[in-house]
Amino acid sequence: MTARLGDFVFLNAPLAWVDDEMAGEMDADLAQDLRACIKVGDVRSFDQAPRLGMIAMSEIGTKALSPGNNDPGAAIAGIRPPSCASDGS
């Protein structure tokens, strides 16, 4: 794979490479199975790209500590362990 989950990819850019050994064994069914594992869309969601959620939480925490906001409660919520954020507690 050349791109991580949630990465921006350019039109017609390769998303995966197959090495020479496997290329000899590649048939149409295997190629179709590999393509079925990749989903490309216009928008990322937190469910599809967990890293996006971590980026959003860090931005919230950073903005909460700015002089205009000064909201330490939101900043603390932004640094809670990811396990707490994912299970709803």
Secondary structure, DSSP 8 states (H G I E B T S, - for coil): --S-TT----TT--S----HHHHTT--HHHHHHHHHT----S---TTT-HHHHHHHHHHHHHHHTSTTT--HHHHHHHTS-HHHHHTT-
